[in-house]
Structure formats: structure tokens, C-alpha cells
Amino acid sequence: MGLKILLPVDIQDRDAAVAGLIKVMKYLGEQEVCMHFMSILPGKPVPLLSSYASKEEVQSALSVLKDDLTLLVKQALPQLTGFTVQTAEGVVHKEILKYSRKLQPQLIMLPSHSHSKLENILIGSVTSKVVEQANCSVLVIR
């Protein structure tokens, strides 16, 4: 078993997600890794607020999200085998940190989708909270 890595993926912008996945795998090269992909609601298939959606609707949305993320990873990284996919509903940075405490990865990789010069200096709020609070190393991929 190789390095255990948690990679949160926002699949709302599929092209950016695919580009991020490819960039991460290029960065890792031929290293033996155990990849754990994660995506978080709200946002797929429709914006959800758990107070307005039944548990069945949330579970259905999580199932669709998991299927979509699995398909995206298989299409973007056909050479990758033996990965896991996790979905959650809630505040993004809190869900990443909660799953990280359970999974105990050696590394969390966060793809960045910054475009402006200001955004290249500052990191996003989710990324900064994960970097500050994670119990493992966090690598931001630009």
C-alpha cells in the first residue's frame, strides 16, 4: 500500500475537475498511492439545504453525486485502479476535516482553481481552513 491521499473534488465544473485530477496525477508520477476522492453537497444535482430536503432526497442526491464522481475519475484517470469515493452533505471544509480524521491520510491534496492575480496570492476560505485545521500535510495544487 502506498501513500494514502485524500483529494476533495468539486464536480460542478467538470472540465476544471478533470484538469485538476490530471494535474494531481502528473504531480504524483509513478508513486504508489491509495487515492480517496471526496465530493460534498450542496451543488449536485441541485442546491440543497438539508432543512428543506427530506433525508431520502439528500441520500438520493449523495448517491447520484457518488456515481458522478466515480464516473468522472474513471474517465479522467483510466489507469487508476483501487480508489475509493466518499460523498457528504454539509459545510465543505468541515466535511473534509471530518472525513480526514476518520481516514487518517498522510496527505490532503486540494486543487486550486484561482484565476486572478489576487487569487494567486491568497488562497480560498475552504483551503485556508483545511490547511489550518488538518491533522496531516496539505498540498495546494495550482
N, C-alpha and C positions, 0 to 999 in steps of 0.2 A: 504494500500500500504506500502511495506517495503522499505528498503534501496535501493536507485537507484544506480546501479553499471554498469560501462562501462568496458567491457572486450574485448580488441582487441585480435584477434586470427589469427595466421599465419597458414593457412591450407596447405601450400606446403609440410610439413612433417605431414601427417595425424596422425601417431602414436604419435608423440610428442604433437600434438594439442589435441588429445583425452586424453592423460595422463595429460596435463595441465588443461583441463576442469574438469577432475575428481578430481585433486588435489585442484583446486579452490573450487569446491562444497563441498569437505570434510572439507576444511578450514571454509567455511561458516556454515556448520552444518545445523541445523533446522531453522536458521534465515529466516524470511520472507524477500525476496529480489525481486527486479524488475530488471532482467538482460537484458542488452543491449549489444549484441555481435556485433563486427565490424571486417571487414577484408578489406585490402587495396591492390589494384593493384599497380604496376606490379607484375606479377608472376603467374597469373591464368587466362585463361588457357595457355597462352603463354606470355613471357615477352613483355610488351607493352611500347611503347614510344608514348605518345599522339601526338607528331608531325608527326609520321609516320602512325598512325591509324586514320581512319575516326571516326566521332562521333558515327556512327551506330555500328562500330566494338567495340568501347570502351563500349557502352551501352550494347551490347550483352555479352561482357566479364564480365561486372558488374552483369548482370542478372544470368549468369552461376555461378559466384562466390557466389552470394546471395543464390542461390539454393543449392550449395555445402555446404556452411556454415550452412544453415538451417538443411540440412540432417545430417551433422556431429553432430550438437548439439542434434538433436532428437535421434540419435543413441547412442551417448556417455552419454547423460543425459535424459533417457526416462521419469524420474519422474518430470522433469522440465516442467512447463506449463507457458504460458503467457510471453514469452520472445520476444524481437524484434531483428531483424538482419539488420545491415546497412553495405553498401559497399561504397567504394570511390576509386578514382584513383588519385594518386599523391605521394608526399613525405610523408612517413609513419608518422613521428612524427607530421608534420603539419596537416595532416588529422585527426589524433587522437585528437589533441588540438582543431581543428576547430569544430569537432562534439561534443566534450566535452563542449565547450562554448554554443553550441545550446541546448544540452541535459540537462546541469546543474546537473550532477550526484553528489552524495555525495562522491563517491569513484571510482577511476580508478584502476583496478587490471591488472598488467602486468605479465603474466607468463614468467619466465626466462628459457632459455634453455642453461645455461652455463655448460661446462663440465670440463674445465681445472682449475687448481688451480688459475692461474692468472685471469681467467674469474670470479671465485668466489669472488675475491677481488674487481674487477672493474665491473661496470655494463655497458651494451651496450650503444651505442650512442643514439639510439631511446629512450631507457628507461631513460637515463640521461636527455635528452631534455624534455621529458614529465614530469619528476619529477621536473625539474627546472621551467617549464613554466605553469604547470596546475593550474587551479583556485580551485582545490579541493585536497583532500588527494590522494596519490598514494601509492599503496601497491605492492611491487615486490614479487612475489611468486617464490621461488626456489625449 
